[in-house]
């Protein structure tokens, strides 16, 4: 009889605790997306850079603790459209962001439409505290700002760090001009850590979008990482500081005891340019070879994502939107097409196949490539690489000038090309098997005409969907634009 009473009491406690257990299981995770700018496929460990342990021990450990997706693509080999796709789950031709806002050329009235729904807006509506720290590049007029696109707070430069005026904006106010770029990585890291602490104190799940300026040019590292006694290694100094930043984020997660409650994603917005390493891939940023399109991707969530997974299946940044929302227990908007697919199976198993039959990439308004299984079709031709005739006279049109762009003067040049420059001429209809030939060296279109036709048919369906787009024309050549306030575009020429 006594045993019966104990059993009944135990069952009663189980029934009382069950809702609490279910609530704990369904607890919304914190979400951190660390997005580097122009980080190459081979710039970190596990993706092609043999000596990465020297430069990226924290990022390498991050990869060991979670999953690496080794065929992860961005939709364009440059800034703004890549970021718009990450935040909306939609291809560039759907959001209309296929070009870059460019303040020092007068392309100011261009950005992510307020009617688009960002992952930050959905998470905020679902109870999250949200912050964007770093580069935005989705419009710098008030209606385009991060604080109008679902982020509770913002600190950063609203476009690339080589575009004038280089000024730091907090929420919707300029707080620093000119900017000492050597302090950006540290400053962004400290702001991110402070945001995480505030969110935990407020007992809110949080979404942190940490979009670093580096290693986009001009390269700059702080005094703790810059090594003047070893010239010509500024790029490595910058990478080591980015690695330190990742370590600080991980350290803070452990200190706050929320590492097991946090989905952390690390990636780049496109491939590397001069000075970087694209890990044996062909081309660089701004090209549609995989050196411009394939980026390192790491995801961790202790207890939810197994450690040490390497999955080679096709995936893309368009997938982050539905994947993050599913992890948060929230639904994608039903009133628009979401091109992304849930990455969760790939984050659980190295044998999981791609959720995509096809993935596309663009350059401006042009459809450039179609990817399917092991295949990559170039819809349009790529320009053959031609090195500068005389590097001694080569000049970066947006190089640091020591006033609005304060940085060391060890900037990379075309002498440090990041990817392969060899390979078959890449014309419309060129086909590569990028599993067997990741460097895109051998055109196999003649051997697989049926594959070419299948991918071309899909390209035709996409081309029929791409609307006519009016390209924003520069109002003037590159010029110095004086900063210090948000509405700098109202200054007379």
Residue pairs with C-beta under 8 A, 6 or more apart in sequence:
26 329
27 205
27 261
28 126
28 127
28 128
28 205
28 328
28 329
29 205
29 261
29 262
29 263
29 301
29 304
29 327
29 328
30 196
30 199
30 205
30 206
30 207
30 208
30 258
30 261
30 262
30 263
31 123
31 128
31 205
31 206
31 207
31 208
31 262
31 263
31 265
31 324
31 327
31 328
32 207
32 208
32 210
32 249
32 262
32 263
32 264
32 265
33 86
33 208
33 209
33 210
33 265
33 267
33 320
33 324
34 210
34 212
34 245
34 246
34 249
34 264
34 265
34 266
34 267
35 83
35 86
35 134
35 209
35 210
35 211
35 212
35 267
35 268
35 269
36 212
36 214
36 215
36 242
36 266
36 267
36 268
36 269
37 79
37 135
37 160
37 161
37 211
37 212
37 213
37 214
37 215
37 216
37 268
37 269
38 215
38 216
38 217
38 268
38 269
38 270
38 271
38 272
38 273
38 276
38 285
39 215
39 239
39 242
39 268
39 272
39 276
39 295
39 296
40 268
40 271
40 272
40 276
40 277
40 278
40 279
40 291
40 418
40 419
41 47
41 48
41 271
41 272
41 277
41 278
41 279
41 281
41 290
41 291
41 294
41 295
41 296
42 48
42 49
42 272
42 276
42 277
42 278
42 279
42 280
42 281
43 49
43 52
43 56
43 215
43 239
43 272
43 276
43 277
43 279
43 296
44 52
44 55
44 56
44 59
44 60
44 63
44 239
44 243
44 296
45 52
45 53
45 56
45 59
45 60
45 63
46 52
46 60
46 63
46 68
46 296
46 298
46 310
47 68
47 70
47 279
47 296
48 277
48 278
48 279
48 280
48 281
49 55
49 56
49 277
49 279
52 59
52 60
53 60
54 236
55 236
55 239
55 240
55 243
56 239
56 240
56 242
56 243
57 243
57 247
58 243
58 244
58 246
58 247
58 250
59 242
59 243
59 246
59 266
59 298
61 250
62 246
62 250
62 264
62 266
62 298
62 300
63 298
64 307
64 308
65 300
65 302
65 307
66 264
66 298
66 299
66 300
66 301
66 305
66 307
66 309
66 347
67 298
67 299
67 300
67 305
67 306
67 309
67 310
67 311
67 346
67 347
67 350
68 296
68 297
68 298
68 309
68 310
68 311
69 297
69 299
69 311
69 312
69 313
69 315
69 343
69 346
70 310
70 311
70 312
71 294
71 312
71 313
71 314
71 315
71 434
72 267
72 294
72 295
72 296
72 297
72 315
72 316
72 317
73 290
73 293
73 294
73 295
73 314
73 315
73 316
73 317
73 359
73 361
73 371
74 82
74 85
74 268
74 269
74 270
74 293
74 295
74 316
74 317
74 361
75 81
75 82
75 85
75 91
75 92
75 316
75 317
75 318
75 360
75 361
75 362
76 82
76 85
76 92
76 98
76 270
76 361
76 362
76 363
77 270
77 271
77 285
77 286
77 287
77 288
77 292
77 293
77 361
77 363
78 100
78 270
78 285
78 286
78 292
78 363
79 100
79 135
79 137
79 160
79 269
79 270
80 97
80 99
80 100
80 101
80 137
80 138
81 92
81 95
81 97
81 98
81 99
81 362
82 269
82 270
82 317
83 135
83 136
83 137
83 138
83 211
83 269
84 90
84 92
84 95
84 97
84 112
84 116
84 138
85 91
85 92
85 95
85 317
85 318
86 269
86 317
86 318
86 320
86 321
87 112
87 118
87 119
87 120
87 138
87 149
87 209
87 321
88 94
88 95
88 112
88 116
88 117
88 118
88 119
88 321
89 119
89 318
89 319
89 320
89 321
89 322
89 332
89 338
89 339
89 340
90 116
90 318
90 321
90 336
90 337
90 338
90 339
90 340
91 318
91 339
91 360
91 362
92 98
92 362
93 362
93 365
93 462
93 465
93 466
93 467
93 469
94 336
94 337
94 339
95 112
95 113
95 116
96 113
96 469
97 111
97 112
97 138
98 362
98 364
98 365
98 469
99 107
99 110
99 364
99 471
99 472
100 107
100 137
100 159
100 160
101 107
101 108
101 110
101 111
101 137
101 138
101 139
101 140
101 144
101 159
102 159
102 163
102 474
103 140
103 159
103 163
103 164
103 165
103 481
103 488
103 489
104 163
104 164
104 165
104 398
104 478
104 479
104 480
104 481
105 474
105 475
105 476
105 477
105 478
105 479
106 474
106 475
106 476
106 489
107 472
107 473
107 474
107 475
108 140
108 141
108 489
109 141
109 472
110 139
110 472
111 138
111 139
111 140
111 141
111 143
111 144
112 118
112 138
112 139
112 144
112 149
114 143
114 144
114 148
114 149
116 149
117 333
117 336
118 149
118 150
119 150
119 207
119 320
119 321
119 324
119 325
120 130
120 132
120 146
120 149
120 150
120 151
120 207
120 209
121 149
121 150
122 150
122 325
122 330
122 332
122 333
123 130
123 150
123 207
123 324
123 325
123 328
123 330
124 130
124 150
124 151
124 152
124 207
126 328
126 329
126 330
127 204
127 205
128 204
128 205
128 206
128 207
128 328
129 152
129 195
129 198
129 199
129 202
129 204
129 205
129 206
129 207
130 150
130 151
130 152
130 153
130 206
130 207
130 208
130 209
131 151
131 152
131 153
131 154
131 155
131 192
131 195
131 206
131 207
131 208
131 209
132 146
132 151
132 153
132 154
132 155
132 156
132 209
132 211
133 154
133 155
133 156
133 188
133 191
133 192
133 195
133 208
133 209
133 210
133 211
134 155
134 156
134 157
134 188
134 209
134 210
134 211
134 212
134 213
135 156
135 157
135 158
135 159
135 160
135 161
135 211
135 212
135 213
135 216
136 145
136 146
136 154
136 156
136 157
136 158
136 159
136 211
137 158
137 159
137 160
138 144
138 146
138 149
139 145
139 158
140 158
140 159
140 486
141 489
142 148
142 172
142 486
145 154
145 158
145 172
146 154
147 153
147 154
147 171
147 172
151 209
153 170
153 171
153 195
154 169
154 170
154 171
154 172
155 168
155 169
155 170
155 171
155 187
155 188
155 191
156 168
156 169
156 188
156 211
156 213
157 166
157 167
157 168
157 169
157 179
157 184
157 213
158 169
160 216
161 179
161 181
161 184
161 213
161 216
161 217
161 218
161 405
162 216
162 217
162 218
162 398
162 399
162 400
162 405
163 398
164 404
164 405
164 479
164 480
164 481
164 483
165 177
165 178
165 404
165 481
165 482
165 483
165 484
165 488
166 177
166 178
166 179
166 181
166 404
166 405
166 483
167 174
167 176
167 177
167 178
167 179
167 483
167 484
168 174
168 175
168 176
168 177
168 179
168 187
169 175
169 486
172 486
173 486
174 483
174 484
174 485
174 486
177 483
177 484
178 403
178 404
178 405
178 406
178 483
179 404
179 406
180 406
181 213
181 218
181 220
181 400
181 405
181 406
181 407
182 220
182 221
182 222
182 223
182 226
182 406
182 407
182 408
183 222
184 212
184 213
184 214
184 220
185 212
185 213
185 214
185 221
185 222
185 238
185 241
185 242
185 244
185 245
186 222
186 224
186 241
186 245
188 210
188 212
188 213
188 245
189 210
189 244
189 245
189 248
189 249
192 208
192 210
192 249
193 248
193 249
193 252
195 206
195 208
196 206
196 208
196 249
196 252
196 253
196 256
196 258
197 252
197 256
199 205
199 206
200 206
200 256
200 258
205 328
207 324
210 245
210 249
211 269
212 242
212 245
214 220
214 221
214 238
214 241
214 242
215 235
215 238
215 239
215 242
215 272
215 275
215 276
217 273
217 274
217 396
217 398
217 399
217 411
217 412
218 399
218 400
218 405
218 407
218 411
219 234
219 235
219 237
219 238
219 275
219 407
219 408
219 410
219 411
219 412
220 238
220 406
220 407
220 408
221 234
221 237
221 238
221 240
221 241
221 408
222 241
224 241
225 237
225 238
225 240
225 241
225 244
226 234
226 237
226 408
227 233
227 237
228 408
231 410
232 410
233 410
234 275
234 408
234 410
234 411
234 412
235 275
235 276
235 412
235 416
246 266
249 264
250 259
250 264
253 259
253 262
253 264
259 302
260 301
260 302
260 303
262 301
263 299
263 300
263 301
263 304
263 305
263 324
263 327
264 299
264 300
264 301
265 297
265 298
265 299
265 320
266 296
266 297
266 298
266 299
267 295
267 296
267 297
267 298
267 317
268 295
268 296
269 295
270 285
270 292
270 293
270 295
271 278
271 281
271 283
271 284
271 285
271 290
271 291
271 292
271 293
271 294
271 295
271 418
271 419
272 278
272 284
272 285
272 291
272 418
272 419
273 284
273 285
273 286
273 412
273 418
274 284
274 412
274 413
274 414
274 415
274 416
274 417
274 418
275 411
275 412
275 416
275 418
276 284
276 412
276 416
276 418
277 418
278 284
278 290
278 291
278 418
278 419
278 420
280 420
280 438
280 439
281 289
281 290
281 291
281 294
281 419
281 420
281 438
281 439
281 440
282 289
282 290
282 291
282 419
282 420
282 421
282 422
282 423
282 439
282 440
282 441
283 289
283 290
283 291
283 292
283 382
283 385
283 419
283 420
283 440
284 291
284 292
284 417
284 418
284 419
285 291
285 292
285 418
286 292
286 363
287 382
287 383
288 361
288 363
288 368
288 369
288 378
288 380
288 382
289 382
289 419
289 426
289 440
290 376
290 434
290 438
290 440
291 418
291 419
291 420
293 361
293 369
295 317
297 315
299 305
299 343
299 347
301 327
301 347
305 347
305 348
306 348
309 347
309 348
309 349
309 350
310 350
311 346
311 347
311 349
311 350
311 351
311 352
312 350
312 435
313 346
313 352
313 353
313 354
314 354
314 356
314 359
314 371
314 372
314 373
315 343
315 346
315 354
315 355
315 356
316 340
316 356
316 359
318 339
318 340
318 359
319 340
319 341
319 342
319 343
319 355
320 340
320 343
321 332
321 338
321 340
322 332
322 338
322 340
322 341
322 342
323 340
323 342
323 343
323 344
323 347
325 331
325 332
326 342
326 344
327 344
332 338
341 355
341 356
342 355
343 355
345 352
345 355
346 352
346 354
346 355
354 373
356 371
356 372
357 372
358 370
358 371
358 372
358 455
358 458
359 370
359 371
359 372
360 367
360 369
360 370
360 371
360 459
360 462
361 368
361 369
361 371
362 368
364 471
365 466
365 469
365 471
366 380
367 379
367 380
367 459
367 462
367 463
367 466
368 378
368 379
368 380
369 376
369 377
369 378
369 379
370 376
370 377
370 379
370 455
370 456
370 458
370 459
370 462
371 377
371 434
372 454
372 455
372 458
374 433
374 434
374 435
374 436
375 431
375 432
375 433
375 434
375 448
375 451
375 455
376 431
376 432
376 433
376 434
376 440
377 429
377 430
377 431
377 451
377 452
377 455
377 456
377 459
378 426
378 427
378 428
378 429
378 430
378 431
378 432
379 428
379 456
379 459
380 428
381 426
381 427
381 428
381 430
382 426
384 425
384 426
385 417
385 421
387 414
387 417
387 421
388 394
388 414
391 413
391 414
391 415
394 413
394 414
396 411
396 413
397 478
398 478
399 405
399 411
400 406
400 407
400 409
400 411
404 480
404 483
420 439
420 440
420 441
422 439
422 441
423 439
423 440
423 441
423 442
424 430
424 440
424 441
424 442
424 443
425 443
426 440
426 443
429 445
429 452
429 456
430 443
430 445
431 443
431 444
431 445
431 448
431 451
431 452
431 455
432 440
432 441
432 442
432 443
432 444
433 444
434 440
437 444
445 452
476 493
481 488
481 491
482 488
482 491
